[in-house]
């Protein structure tokens, strides 16, 4: 089955190479060479995943990521020529799901895309609904409601919350969460912490004093099971 992917990069040779590789792997590819053009494609086409370069004309990648997150939870993988820790963390804080540093191996990128596809595909036809502590998660359409208000989550934020609420009270280490959601074994604990922080901002009454997603200091995180 195909996935509609938008590649956003101002380097046309990179876009051409990615388009060729992705199409050979069964994906349908749209291309944009600046942030403004990317928004036009997103508004026009049914984009299911975005490969987004940070350094873009018109609208830079960070700003574009923030704009997309205001109305969509489409998975975003940031592409950056900088091996810069700050850029990566900022991208995650703005709502990106993953990042790849240039130069990257195309097989690695395709593996990351396929991992996202598998996570989404595994929920098709599943009408499971999880209700706990004032939250309602619909697994089939990957939506979350807090009372009557829909909460917009990124793909990985939803995956994190889904794992935690399924086993309230169980402590998950950062390593366990990273391996499960990012499909990697070399844990980047800061990545997990950033996503947890973003989740708290969206679902907690007071993110500075979280009552739903709790921290087990020195270990990891858990969802409280005694709140009704």
C-alpha positions in Angstrom: 0.0 0.0 0.0 1.1 3.5 -0.7 1.6 6.5 1.5 1.5 10.1 0.3 4.7 11.8 1.3 5.6 15.5 1.0 9.3 16.2 0.6 10.2 19.9 1.5 13.7 20.9 0.6 15.2 23.8 -1.3 18.0 21.6 -2.7 16.4 20.2 -5.9 19.0 17.4 -6.4 18.2 16.1 -2.9 14.4 16.3 -3.6 15.0 14.5 -7.0 17.0 11.7 -5.3 14.5 11.2 -2.5 11.6 11.2 -4.9 13.2 8.5 -7.0 14.0 6.3 -4.0 10.7 6.7 -2.3 8.7 6.1 -5.4 10.7 2.9 -6.0 9.6 1.8 -2.5 5.9 2.3 -3.4 5.3 5.8 -2.0 3.5 8.6 -3.8 5.7 11.7 -3.5 4.8 15.4 -3.6 7.6 18.0 -3.7 8.0 21.6 -2.4 11.0 23.8 -2.5 10.1 26.4 0.1 7.8 26.8 3.1 5.1 28.7 1.3 4.8 26.1 -1.5 4.7 23.3 1.1 1.6 24.9 2.7 -0.1 25.0 -0.7 0.6 21.3 -1.2 -0.6 20.4 2.3 -3.9 22.4 1.8 -4.4 20.7 -1.7 -3.3 17.1 -1.2 -3.9 14.3 1.3 -0.4 14.3 2.7 0.2 11.5 5.2 3.9 12.2 6.2 6.2 15.2 5.7 10.0 15.2 5.3 10.8 18.7 6.2 14.2 20.5 5.9 15.0 23.1 8.5 16.8 25.6 6.2 14.1 26.8 3.8 13.3 30.1 2.0 10.0 32.0 2.5 9.1 30.1 5.7 11.8 28.2 7.5 11.3 24.6 8.6 10.9 25.3 12.3 8.2 27.9 11.7 6.5 25.7 9.2 6.4 22.8 11.6 4.8 25.0 14.2 2.2 26.2 11.7 1.3 22.7 10.6 0.9 21.6 14.2 -1.8 24.2 14.8 -4.2 22.2 12.7 -2.7 18.8 11.9 -1.0 15.8 13.6 0.5 14.5 10.3 3.8 12.8 11.1 6.8 15.1 10.5 10.4 14.0 10.1 12.9 16.9 10.1 15.9 16.9 7.8 18.8 19.0 8.9 22.3 19.5 7.6 23.4 20.5 11.1 24.5 17.9 13.6 23.1 20.4 16.2 21.6 19.1 19.4 19.7 22.3 19.9 18.1 22.2 16.5 16.9 18.6 17.1 15.4 19.4 20.5 13.7 22.6 19.2 12.2 20.6 16.3 10.8 18.0 18.8 9.4 20.7 21.0 7.6 22.3 18.1 6.0 19.0 17.3 8.3 17.1 14.9 8.1 13.3 15.4 11.6 12.4 14.4 14.8 13.9 12.8 17.5 12.7 10.4 20.8 14.5 10.0 22.3 15.0 6.5 24.0 13.3 5.0 21.8 10.3 5.7 21.5 6.8 4.2 18.2 6.6 2.2 17.6 3.1 3.6 17.6 4.5 7.1 15.1 7.2 6.1 12.8 4.6 4.5 13.1 2.4 7.6 11.9 5.3 9.7 9.0 6.1 7.3 8.0 2.4 7.3 8.0 2.4 11.1 5.5 5.3 11.1 3.4 3.4 8.5 3.3 0.3 10.6 2.2 2.2 13.7 -0.6 3.8 11.8 -1.6 0.7 9.8 -1.8 -1.4 13.0 -4.7 0.7 14.2 -6.8 0.4 11.0 -10.1 -1.3 11.7 -9.6 -1.0 15.5 -12.4 0.8 17.2 -11.0 0.6 20.6 -11.7 3.5 22.9 -9.8 4.2 26.1 -11.4 6.4 28.8 -9.5 7.4 31.9 -9.1 10.5 34.1 -11.3 12.7 31.9 -9.5 11.7 28.7 -10.9 9.7 25.8 -8.6 8.1 23.3 -10.0 6.6 20.0 -7.4 4.2 18.7 -8.9 3.9 15.3 -8.8 7.5 14.3 -6.0 8.4 16.8 -8.0 11.3 18.4 -7.9 12.4 22.0 -10.6 14.3 23.9 -10.3 16.1 27.2 -14.0 16.3 28.2 -15.6 17.7 25.0 -12.4 19.4 23.7 -10.3 17.6 21.1 -6.6 17.7 21.9 -4.2 17.8 19.0 -1.3 15.4 19.5 1.6 14.5 17.2 1.9 10.8 16.2 4.5 10.0 18.8 2.7 12.0 21.5 -0.3 9.8 20.8 1.8 6.6 20.9 3.3 7.7 24.2 0.0 8.5 25.8 -1.6 5.3 24.5 1.2 3.2 26.0 0.9 4.9 29.4 -2.9 4.9 29.8 -3.2 1.2 28.8 -1.2 0.2 32.0 -2.0 2.9 34.6 0.4 2.8 37.6 3.1 0.9 35.7 6.4 2.7 35.5 7.9 2.7 32.0 11.6 3.6 31.8 12.8 6.1 29.3 14.7 3.3 27.6 11.5 1.2 27.3 9.5 4.1 25.8 12.2 5.0 23.4 12.8 1.5 22.1 9.0 0.9 21.7 8.1 4.2 20.0 11.3 5.1 18.1 12.3 1.6 17.2 15.9 2.3 18.4 18.0 0.9 21.2 20.4 3.7 21.8 18.1 5.8 24.0 18.1 9.6 23.7 16.5 10.3 27.1 16.1 14.0 26.2 13.8 13.1 23.3 11.5 11.2 25.6 11.5 14.0 28.2 10.6 16.6 25.5 7.6 14.6 24.3 6.4 14.0 27.8 6.7 17.7 28.5 4.7 18.5 25.4 2.1 15.9 26.4 1.7 17.5 29.8 1.3 20.9 28.3 -1.7 19.6 26.3 -3.5 17.3 28.8 -2.6 18.5 32.3 -4.6 21.2 34.2 -1.3 22.6 35.5 1.7 21.2 33.6 4.1 22.4 36.3 2.3 20.1 38.8 1.3 17.1 36.6 -1.5 14.9 38.0 -1.9 12.5 35.1 1.6 11.7 33.8 3.8 11.3 36.8 7.6 11.0 37.1 9.3 8.2 38.9 12.5 10.0 39.6 15.6 8.3 38.3 13.4 5.7 36.5 10.8 7.0 34.1 7.1 7.8 33.8 3.7 6.4 34.6 0.0 7.3 34.3 -1.8 7.6 37.6 -4.5 5.0 38.1 -6.4 6.4 41.0 -7.9 9.5 39.3 -11.5 9.0 38.2 
